[in-house]
């Protein structure tokens, strides 16, 4: 990403941040504190996608585009608060997680507040946009539940894995791009639906790769936790297909030992046998995302969307 493009996107992230702190105005100081903690250093991917999608299609209502993206970001942020509790995470974006600082009860209630606020705000917009966002929210919850159901399931298939990551990650990114298209020109809904779906899949696969290839400091959260938490992700699935001994190692780790040395052995094998192919899959979906909107009118906003596709697979955290 060139420097000019990067700086322009950073300026739009600041716009999104300004909006997100403007629309969340609880009377509760505790909710304010929890919200401030969880919002630090976020990528603001979803409001940017809604905003850039709408403007790439000629929308002149910049305020509504950013507000709709902000609503989706509230739902995403609520899910992060709840995720960190489920995962017993102590770090988020390089800082102590909200549940670690303020406790699980406060984090749950702040998440509930953000969900409720988002669904209240979306009523101000076209009911088609409200339907897309509300559908994405319940699919998100279903995906998170499926992930819990499949914890420590070494028989998980790639098809099941992709269904989970579509629901838990891609669906909100898809809702972001579709909402932007509906606000601007619904003739492009299908193109931007594919754009958001493929981008979301690329983003989550890269996340799953980073868990194996990064450390805590680089990742900004607890690294290497997926396997400890029983999450079977694409790098591991690919590695187990290539070397059946890894399957047995993982089975032993889950069922018996929870031995750190065995965990390190498994992670080393995954790095050697699974990471490269998983990264290629992320790159494939990033390219598919770009192709989905390749024929829309050229503009700087289209360039920004293309840059986000590149960022999704090249980032280090």
Protein Blocks (a to p, Z undefined) as FASTA:
>chain_A
ZZklmmmmmmmmmmmmmmmmmmmccfblklmmmmmmmmgopaklmmmmmmmmmmmnopab
lmlmmmmmmmmmmmmmmmmmmmmmmnopabeehiacfklmnojklmmmmmmmmmmmmmmm
mmmpcfklmmmmmmmmmmmmmmmmmmmmmgoiakbcfklmmmmmmmmmmmmmmmmmmmmm
mmmommlmmmmmmmmmmmmmmmmmmmmmmmmmmcfklnopaehklmmnopacfklmmmmm
mmmklmmmmmmmmmmnopaklmmmmmmmmmmmmmmmmmmmmmmmmmmmmmmmmmgccdfk
lmmmmmmmmmmmmpcZZ
